[in-house]
Amino acid sequence: MYQRKTTDEIVIQGNYGYGWDDLTMEASMAEARKTLRVYQENERNATHRIITRRVKKEAC
């Protein structure tokens, strides 16, 4: 049976004029969308986005 060697991290990033900074990591895409909406409502002077990053799993 196949086992993935990576896990996905869902990261919310904000751009405050100096490049993209990681703000938070969420467990699911639904939670990330809710958090993104909160950032967009409260920080209108910056742009925000959601990215998915693949990270290698630790050896057991």
KEKE-3310 file (N, C-alpha, C; in steps of 0.2 Angstrom, whole numbers, plus 5000, padded with zeros to 4 digits):
npx = (5004:5002:5011:5011:5025:5025:5017:5004:5004:4993:4994:4992:4996:5003:5005:5014:5020:5033:5036:5030:5024:5023:5008:4999:4996:4984:4973:4964:4957:4945:4945:4955:4950:4941:4949:4956:4947:4944:4956:4956:4946:4950:4962:4964:4974:4983:4988:4982:4984:4981:4991:4997:5009:5021:5028:5041:5038:5043:5055:5051)
npy = (4994:5011:5025:5042:5053:5065:5079:5091:5108:5122:5138:5155:5170:5187:5202:5216:5226:5223:5210:5193:5187:5174:5171:5163:5146:5133:5119:5114:5118:5124:5131:5139:5148:5155:5161:5169:5178:5185:5192:5199:5208:5215:5220:5230:5237:5229:5215:5198:5180:5162:5148:5132:5121:5108:5097:5087:5072:5067:5055:5039)
npz = (5000:4996:5004:5008:5007:5010:5019:5018:5021:5025:5022:5027:5020:5021:5013:5016:5009:5009:5004:5004:5019:5031:5040:5048:5050:5045:5049:5040:5023:5024:5036:5034:5024:5031:5041:5032:5027:5039:5041:5029:5031:5042:5040:5028:5021:5016:5006:5005:5005:5002:5003:4998:5005:5003:5014:5019:5028:5044:5048:5055)
capx = (5000:5006:5011:5014:5031:5024:5011:5002:5003:4990:4997:4990:5002:5001:5010:5013:5025:5040:5036:5025:5026:5018:5004:4996:4994:4978:4973:4960:4956:4939:4947:4960:4946:4937:4954:4958:4941:4945:4962:4955:4941:4953:4968:4962:4979:4988:4985:4982:4983:4982:4996:4998:5016:5022:5033:5043:5037:5049:5056:5048)
capy = (5000:5017:5030:5048:5055:5073:5082:5098:5114:5127:5144:5161:5175:5194:5206:5223:5230:5220:5203:5189:5184:5169:5174:5158:5139:5131:5112:5113:5123:5128:5135:5144:5153:5159:5166:5174:5183:5189:5196:5204:5213:5219:5223:5232:5240:5223:5209:5191:5174:5156:5144:5125:5119:5101:5096:5080:5069:5065:5047:5036)
capz = (5000:4995:5009:5006:5010:5012:5021:5016:5026:5022:5025:5025:5020:5020:5009:5019:5005:5009:5002:5007:5026:5034:5046:5051:5047:5047:5048:5034:5019:5026:5042:5031:5021:5037:5044:5027:5027:5044:5039:5023:5034:5047:5037:5021:5018:5014:5002:5008:5000:5004:4999:5001:5005:5004:5019:5020:5034:5048:5049:5062)
cpx = (5004:5005:5014:5020:5031:5018:5010:5001:4999:4991:4994:4995:4999:5007:5009:5018:5032:5041:5031:5028:5021:5015:5002:4996:4988:4978:4969:4959:4950:4941:4951:4956:4943:4943:4956:4953:4942:4951:4960:4950:4945:4959:4967:4968:4984:4984:4986:4981:4984:4986:4996:5005:5016:5028:5035:5041:5043:5049:5054:5054)
cpy = (5006:5022:5036:5050:5062:5074:5089:5103:5119:5133:5150:5166:5182:5197:5214:5228:5228:5213:5199:5186:5179:5172:5168:5151:5136:5123:5110:5119:5128:5133:5141:5150:5157:5164:5171:5179:5188:5194:5201:5210:5218:5223:5225:5235:5235:5218:5203:5186:5168:5152:5137:5123:5112:5101:5089:5078:5067:5057:5045:5032)
cpz = (5000:5001:5007:5010:5012:5015:5019:5022:5022:5026:5023:5026:5019:5017:5012:5015:5005:5007:5006:5014:5028:5040:5050:5047:5050:5045:5042:5029:5021:5032:5039:5028:5026:5039:5039:5027:5033:5043:5034:5026:5038:5045:5030:5018:5015:5010:5005:5003:5004:5000:5002:5000:5006:5008:5019:5027:5038:5048:5055:5065)
residu = (MET:TYR:GLN:ARG:LYS:THR:THR:ASP:GLU:ILE:VAL:ILE:GLN:GLY:ASN:TYR:GLY:TYR:GLY:TRP:ASP:ASP:LEU:THR:MET:GLU:ALA:SER:MET:ALA:GLU:ALA:ARG:LYS:THR:LEU:ARG:VAL:TYR:GLN:GLU:ASN:GLU:ARG:ASN:ALA:THR:HIS:ARG:ILE:ILE:THR:ARG:ARG:VAL:LYS:LYS:GLU:ALA:CYS)
# end
